[in-house]
Amino acid sequence: MTLTTTAVLVPLLPFLGAAAGLLLGGRAPGFVRPLAVLPTLAAAGLAVTVAIGQGAGPATDIATQLTPTGSIPIDLALHIDGFAALLAVLVGVVASCVQLYSTAYLRDDPRYPSYAALVSLFTSAMLLVVYTGDLMLLLVGWEVMGICSYFLVGHYWETEAARAASLKAFLVTKLGDVPFLFGIFALAADAGTFRITGILGTVANGGLDHPTLIALLLLAGVAGKSAQFPLHTWLPDAMAGPTPVSALIHAATMVAAGIYVVARLLPVFAASAAALVVMGVMAAITMVGSGLAALAQDDIKRVLAYSTVGQLGYMLGALAVGDRGAAVFHLISHGAFKALLFLGAGVIIHAAGTNSLAAMSRMSGLARRIPDAYWTVTVALLALAAIPPFAGFFSKEAVLGAAEHAATGAAHGIPGAAGWTVLVSGLLTALLTAAYATRLWLLAFKGTGVEVPDHGPQPAVMNAVLWVLFLPTLALGLASPLLPDWFDGRSLAPTLTTSVLGTGIALVGGLVTYAAWRHTTALAARTPIGAVVTDPDAPPGLAEETAIATHAPVYGSVAGAPDPADPGRLLLGPLQPHAAVGFHLDAVYSALFVRPVRAAATLVRFLDREVVDTYVRGAGAAPRWLGAAVRRAQTGNVQTYLGALLAGSLVLAVAAVLVATGTGA
């Protein structure tokens, strides 16, 4: 089997599995799980085969014209290089883990057949995005992922939260997709082709007429799909879906697609210094804002969601300083440990006996009850915080090293402002990341909230998946010396300056959070039930809280009061309530867009009902009244007709006499 044939089968197998699952799921329940798992596993194996066959050699390109369009042709094209080969392996492995995990996590869900089929379709669409060499085919996979996310996020459609989250995810990403579509058309118009290789050749020859406009249009779509400021608000709300879906969206599909597209088309963005600066500023705001928001969340999945937003900001920052190797390296590394974190969170939630209980302040005694999740999630959090020697350290340091390189002016064609922006915000985000990762670990595994009854051992397949993802989380960083040959040839080795700064800042963030947790826990332990907590070190407005338990209160049990043992409250101070709601960005959108649109809709409805319908009803009323009058004359009584005839004749005779008299005069 040739490399290209194998590559075609990689996205095709999950697609066929999805089609078969949708057709046979209700009729042959015994085939649902094999149809969900086996095609995805086979696709992952074939993706590994393609990666080995492709290696670090020249890119593989093959194309055939799909249909003549009369202008710019659309091709069925494959473009497989080191970036595509490795990312496809990530997608296949994570999707296989999600499908295996879901067989246990959703084993009693009556809608599991449709869920599994949509996950397979989601996987197929992302693999199409990764392997395709034509932007129109990429757009097909891009949009299929959007509709899959709508259905999967809204899987628990009985709940208002899931319905609202799915609709929000769909609308916000579509808001970015509109300029993204125009950007693709403008890019193809300038380059004369939708083929990625042809576009990059045009850029290399200086053939783009509107690089800034095209780059900003494409960046709007990336902001929506990859949850970057200001279109990131859909991602935390998308946690209303099943936890395995969150792992898939955050680690290997959907949000990774935008970063990958920018990496593929980076020369287009690099052709405009203004676009790179905008990208750097967007990444900086996203990183810092999401880090602060994550430090204020109580729901474990929302913490991880904001964490994903911030890590995507790192990737976009690497692209803003012109290093797509560092961006894709962090994308792959993040995919491994973030999938582990979400699936570990699923085990934590499953241990509580529900699919919705995720408040960290309610957790207690979990470290001894779910040891597999405890150890694997601990390592994943260390990787997230970029502590050596775990994978996150190497990939994040590659990003910071690229930013330092650009900031010092050593990167040709990259504005120094973009480098400094990414470097400073990246170091600050390293501090915040370590802080919220430490807080999550302390509250989830060392908390003293309400200990729910033990629901028995976790399904073996769920624990096994955690250990599978544990391996790349632990060891992927060791592959960093080999990756430059697969990418652009740039070194991904950590630099001394950023390594010392980044690791030192991360350690400070973790230690300060631990000290704050010890302080707040000791304060809560000294407080009797029902007493008023007065903490002279607490920020203004948060100095008094009512204790509702002997050691640590249950979050929200008294008028939604925050947990006094939460270090995030102490660290953020008066910023905490604002960070907890995402700095009111949804409220701003509601005031600027939602309310005016609703007011306009109300006005249109009034005009339609009271003005347009009035004229329509009036136009129908006149003939109706005339018909009613004529109908009354048709009585069927002969005497009435003769009387009317006589009366009419008399009127005509009188009229004739009057006319004749007037004429004679």
ABEGO torsion letter per residue (X at the ends): XBAAAAAAAAAAAAAAAAAAAAAAAAABAAAAAAAAAAAAAAAAAAAAAAAAAAEABBBBBBBBBABBAGBBBBBBBBBBBAAAAAAAAAAAAAAAAAAAAAAAAAAABAAAAAAAAAAAAAAAAAAAAAABABAAAAAAAAAAAAAAAAAAAAABAABAAAAAAAAAAAAAAAAAAAAAAAAAAAAAAAAGBABAAAAAAAAAAGABABAAAAAAAAAAAAAAAAGBOAAAAAAAAAAABBAAAAAAAAAABGAAAAAAAAAAAAAAAAABAAAAAAAAAAAAAAAAAAAAAAAABABAAAAAAAAAAAAAAAAAAAAAAGBAAAAAAAAAAAAAAAAAAAAAAAAAAAAAGBAABABAAABBGAAAABAAAAAAAAAAAAAAAGBOABAAAAAAAAAAAAAAAAAAGABBGBBAAAAAAAAAAAAAAAAAAAAAAAAAAAAAAABABBBBBBAEBBBAAAAAAAAAAAAAAAAAAAAAAAAAAABAGBBABBBAAAAAAAAAAAAAAAAAAAAAAAAAAAAAAABBBGBBBBBAABBBGAABBBBABAABBBBGABGGBBBAABAAAAAAEAAAAAAAAGGGAAAAAAAAAAAAAAAAAAAAAAAAAAAAAAAAAAAAAAAAAAAAAAAAABAGBAAAAAAAAAAAAAAAAAAAAAAAAAAAX
